[in-house]
């Protein structure tokens, strides 16, 4: 028996592999393996069950390999957990030894963050010039299990015709913290740079964690236009 990873970020997966062997003197099978994700390594409560799979009838000495993939839910609190299995959990098969059907693997869920911007709109969308302030309002969500502290971010203007980007300067305000599992609605501001062409239509891009200081389990959802 083995587990592919003992350190699993929320939203990521690990695989339990086991070999079910009929060590008795008669055929048996047509039963199931139950899987559990829990905070202790001794209990097997139905409320902690996260999956099951069946295995075929096994002749004496015959075996079958079973794999189970478990994805740690987003927002799972950091800490120590146990991913366990119980072969023939319903005791459908009469066995000479019922005490060797269970095993637990210790799983560590580390502290992590996952930041995502959403629902951003431009508060002052009329014609602007270099040196003017652009302000956007939207939501910043932390889907992680730990707070995101001292969040850096950037604002850029994208020319819809050429695809060129121009970074706004003087970004404010500072964002000291986005708590775990929470969303904040914020007004973000920046100044149009001098090198912006005077004509054209522009979109505002919001990008979070521009300094890459926060270890996120999904680094591909930090920007929005």
N, C-alpha and C positions, 0 to 999 in steps of 0.2 A: 504494500500500500504506500501511496505517496501523494503529495500535493505539489502542484507546479510552482506555487509561490506562497511564502508565508507572510509577505509584506504586500498588502493590497490597498491601493488608494480607492476611495469611494468612486463608484462608476466603473472600476476595473474588475477583471475576472481572475479567478484561479480555478484549476482543474484538479479534482480528486480522482485518482486512479486506484482501482483495487482488483484483486484476483479472488473470485469466489470459488472455493474448492470444496467438493464433497468428500470429506475425509471419513465418512461413515461406511457401513457395510451394505447399504441399500440405496437405490435411486431416490433422488429428491429434487424438488424444484417447483417451478410455477409460482415462485414467491417474488418479493420485491425488496429493494434496498431503499431505505429512507435516509434522507440527508437533512442535517440541522445546522443552523447558524445561531450561536448563543454565547452567553457570557461566562459559562462554566463548562467544565469537561466531564461532568458526571450525569446531568439530567438529560432526558430525552422526551421533552414535553411536545405535544402536538402543535402548540402555538409557536414553537421554534422551527417546525419543519419547513424546509424551503424547496423540497423536490423529492422525487422518487423515480426509480426505473425498475423494470422487471428483469428477471433472468430465467433462462429455460430450465427444463428438467435436466438434472445432472446425474449421470451414472457414477458408481463408486470410483473415486479417484479423478473424475473429470472436473474441469474448471472452466470458468468464463471470466473474461475481463470486462469491467464496467468503468466508464468514465462519466463524471458529472461536472459540468461547468457552472460555477456560481459567480454572479456579479454582485459585488457589495453595493448596496443602494446608495445613491447620492445623498449626502447629508448625514451618513452614519457617523456617530460621534467617535473621535479618536480613542483608541484603547486596545485591550487584548480581548480577542474573541476565540471561539472554537468552531471549526467546521468539522462536523462529525457524521459518521454513517452508522447505520444499524441494518445488518443483513437479516432478512426475514423478521422484520420488526413486528409483524402481526402474528408471528409464531405459527405460520401455516404448515411448517414442516416439523415433525417430531424429531428432535436431535438428542443424541447422547450427551452433548455439552452445549448448553444454551449461553454460556458465559464468554464465548470467544467471537461474538458476532458484532461487537461494537469497537469503534476506535475514533479518537479525536485528534485533530491537527490544530496547533495553536496558530492563530492568524493575528497579525498586528495591523491595525488600521491607523496610519499616521495622520497627524494634523495636516490639513490641506485646504486650499481655497480654489474656487472656480468662479471667475468674475465675468459678467456678461452685461453689455449695455443694451438697452431696449427703449423703444417708444420715443426716440429723440426727435424734436422739432426745433426749427429756428424761431426764436422769439421775435427777432427783428429782421424779417426777410426782404425788406425793401432795398433799393439800390444803395450800395455801400462803396466807400473809397478807401484808399490806403490810409492807415492810421485810425480808421473807425473800429469800434468794438462790435464783434459778433457774439451773440449770446444764444445758447441752445439749452433746452430743458428736456430731461429724460430720466430714465430709471437706471440705476446701477445695482445689479443683483449679485450677491455672493452665494453661490450654490454649494459652497464648501462646508466643512465641519469645524472651521476655525476662522477667527476674524482676519480680515485683510487690513493691515495697518499701513499708514503713510502711503496711500495709493497714488502712484504717478499716472498721468494721463496726458494725451495730446489731442489737439484739434487741428485739422487740416482742411483746406478748401480744395475741392477737385473740380477742375474745369471740365464741364460735360462734353465739350467739343474735342479737346486735345487729350484729355486724360491726365494732364499735368496736376501735380499736387503742390500746394503752398502751405507751409506750416504757419499757424497763427503764433504770435508771440505774447508774452506777458500772461500766460495761462493762469487763471484763478477761478474759484478759490482752491485752497488746499483741502484735501480729503483725508482727515486723520484716520478714519476707520470705517469699514463696512462690516457689521457683525455677521457671524456665521448664520446662513439661512435667512438673511434679511435683504430687503431692497430699500434703497433710498432714492427719492426724487430730488434732483439737483439742477441748479442753473449754472452752467459752465460758460466762461467767457475767455475771449482772446482777441488780440489786435491784428488787423489785416496788415501783412508785411508790405514794405515798399516795392518789392519786385513783382507784385501782382499786376497782370495786365488790366487795363481799365475796362475793357469790354469782355463780355462773355457771361455765361450762366455757370453757377457754382453750386456744388453740394458740400455739406459739412460732414467730415468724417470724425468720429469719436473713437479713440483707441485707448484702452486701459492697460495699465502696467507697462508703460513704455520703457521703463528702466529694467524690466525683467527681474525685479527684486523679489517677486512673489512666485513661489513654486505652485503652479496650478496643475490640476490633473487633466485639464483641457486647455491648451494654449492656442486653440484655433477659433475661439469665439469672442475675442477681445475687441473687435472692431465692428462699427456699424456706420453706414452712410445715411 
